[in-house]
Amino acid sequence: MFLKNNTVQEGIVFVVISVVVFGPAFFFIPQPQKSALEKNRLNNGTYQAASDAVLPQGEQKSLRNDIEIIAKRIAAGNKQGEETFAPQYVHMAGAYEALGMTSQAKNAYARALLEDAKNSDAFFGMAHIALQEGDMKKTEDLYRQVIAFYEKDPRGYAALADFYANTLKDEERARTTYLRGLLATNNTVSLARAYALFLEESERNYEAYLYWSGIVKEDPQNQEARAHMDALRPSVQDAIRASERAGKTSPRLQKK
């Protein structure tokens, strides 16, 4: 088995939603706006919180224009070959979130789910809002829903594990979620990387070393993994020697 590069949508460290450049055509619609949480990606093994900074006037105007164009297109019923308007509602919701219009964002995410009951971006977006509002149960339920619908998508496991680790401070549930995800996704590299960082934070250095070494075995040029191995090696040298004598190897990771 080999490393498995995460080919799901780029998204999952949050940055304010980027300005979309519109063309002259009336029905030109930008690429679907990723939800606020989906804007985060597996970077340093955690999801970063959304910025509280006020957007510049230019970006606010662009986002409002974006919302207006999407609304007009939906009202016109022009799907341009799409099966549903769910991606457009998610795009709209993300713009509302960036503008601080939480109620409107919730409504747009809800409309996305009416169009597509399994839209993972809508679930991530709603989870992000629930987390910011302090509704821990709803946040957990929404992440679990993503996992239920998309068992082999590492994003749901990563988000839920990070929620347990950094919000609820429940290390054991986070660890269990990571391991469950690694099993379900055949050790997807993005999830393995997140888990390795989690293990370091939990001072499980030898386990972290094994996951980093698994990444390096498949990608010898991965400088991040090598740097972590070098940093961990002095503290786990005895365990490495014992493992080598016993013939143990690092976790076998997958790539598509």
N, C-alpha and C positions, 0 to 999 in steps of 0.2 A: 504494500500500500504506500501511497505517496501523499505529499501535502496537497491540500485542497484549497485553492484560492477562492475566497468568497466572491461569487459573481452576482450576488444580489445587489440591488441598487446602491450606488455610492450615497452615503449619507451618514449615519449613525454616529468630533468636538462640535457643539452647536455654535453656529454663527448666525447672525441675523440674515434673514432671507435675502438673497442677492437680487440686485436690480435686473429686471427682465427687459430686454430691448425689443420693442414691437416693430413689426413691419407695417407697411401701408395697407395691406389687405385687411378688410373688415373682419374676416373670420380667422385671421392668423392668431393662433393661441400659443403661448410659450410652452416649453416643456412643463409637465405637471410639477407643481410646487411640492416639494417634500415636506412632510409634517415636521413640526418643531423637533420632535425627538429623532425622527429619521435624519434630520440634518446633522445629528451627532453620529460619529462613527467610532468603531472600535479603535480608539487611540489611547495608548497607555492603559488599556484594559477597563476604562470607565467611560461612562457618559458624562459629559460636562453640562452644567446647568445653563439655561438660556440667559443671555445678557439682559440686564435691566436697563441698559443704556437707551436713551431716546434716539430714535432713528433721525438722521438728517432729513430736512424737508424734501430734498430731491428724491430720496428713497421712499419716503412716505407717499409722495405723489405717484411714483412709479407703481407702488404696490396697490394704491387705490385705482389707478388706471387698469392694472392687471385684473383686479376684482371686477371692474365694470365690464371689461371685454368678455371675461368668462361668463358673467351673468347674462350678457346679451346673447352670447352664443347658445347658452343653455335655453334661454327663453325662445330663441328661434328654432330650437329643436334640431340643430345641425350637428350631428355626431361625427361627421367626416370619416365614416367607416369604423368608428369606435363602437364597442359593444355597449358601453355604459358611459355615463358622465362622472363616474366615481373619481377618476384621476383629476378631473377638473374641479370637483368639489374639494378634494384634498388640497389642490393648488390654492384654491380660494381660502380654505381654512388656514393654511400656513401663512398666507398674506395677512389674514385677520389677526393671527397670533402675533406676528411681527409688529403689527400696529397696536397691540395691546387690547384688541377687541375680542375678549375671551368668549362672551356670549355668542357672538356671530360665528366665531371659530367652532364652537361646540355644535351649533346648528349645521354648519357646513360639513363637519365630520359626520354628523348623524345622517345628512342627506347622502353622503358618499356611501354609508353603510346600507342605506335603503336601495341604492343602485347596485351595490356589490357587498353582500353580507359578510364576505371574507376578506375585505380589503385591509391588508395588514398596515398600510400607511395610515389609514383612518384610526385603527386601533392604537398605533403608536402615538399619534397625535392626541387622541383622547386621554391616553395614559399620561402623557406629558402634562396636560392641563390638570388632570386629577392630582398628580403629584404636587404640582405647584399650589393647588388649592388645599393640600394636606389631607386628601382622601386616600389613605393608605390601602384600604380594602379594595376600593375601585381600581386603583393603580395596579395592584397585584392581579386582580381578576382580569383586567384588560391584557396584561402581559401573558397570563395563562391562556387567554383566548387565542392569542397569536400562535402560541405553541401548539394548541389543540388543532388549529387549522393548518399550520405549517410546521409539521413535526421535524422536518429536515432543514429548516431555516435557522441558522445560528443566531440571528438577531434577537429572536424572542427569548432564547435562553440567556444571551448576554445581558439583555435589558433587565430580565427578572433577577438574575444573579447579582447584577450591580445594585439593583434596588434592595435586595436583601443585605448585601455587604455594606453599602454606603448610606442607606437611608434607615433601614431597620437595625443595622449593626448585628445581623445574625449570620455569623461566619459559617456555621454548619449548614444552614439552608442554602447559602450562596454556593458553598462547595458542592452540595448535592445537586444543585441545579446545573452547575458547570459540568459535572460528571455525566449527568443525564443527557445534557446537550451534546457532549463529546461522543457519547455512545450513539445517539440518534443521528448525528451528522457525520459519523466516521472520522472524527477528529479534524474537523475543518480548521484550517490554519488560523483564521481570525479568532476563533473561539479558543483554540489552544494558546494563542498568544495572550488573550485576555486572562485565561486561567493561570498561565505562568506568572503574570504580573500580580494576580490575586494571591497566588501562593507565596510570592516574595513578600508582599505586604503582610501576609499571615505568618511570616518567618518559617515557612516550609521550604527552605532553600534547596534541599536536595531534589525534591519533587519538581520545583521550578526549573532547576538545572536540567532535569531530564526532558522537560517539554521544550526548553530552548534548544537543547542538543538535537531533538527530533526535527526541529525546524532547520537547523544548520545542516543536518545530514541530507536533506532534500534540496536546500538552497545554500550552498557553501558561501555565497556572497552576501548573505543576510548579515549586515553589520550590526544591526540592533541586537539580534539573537547572540552573536558572538560577543558583543560588549557585555551582555548580561551574564553569559557563561564565564567570561573572564573575571567579572566582579564577584560571582558566586563561588568560583573554584576554590579559593583558599578556605572557605568555611565548610566545604563539602568534600575536601580532598580524600579524607579517610573513607567516606561513604562511597566515593567513586571507585577507589581501589577495591573495596569489598565487593562492589557490584560487578566490576570487571572480572574479579576472581570467580564470582558466582555465575558469570556468563549472562548477566542481565543486560538489557538494552533499553534505549530510550523509547518513549511511546511512538508507535508507528502512525504517522499522520497521513492525511489524504489530500490529494488535490485533483481538481477536475481536469 
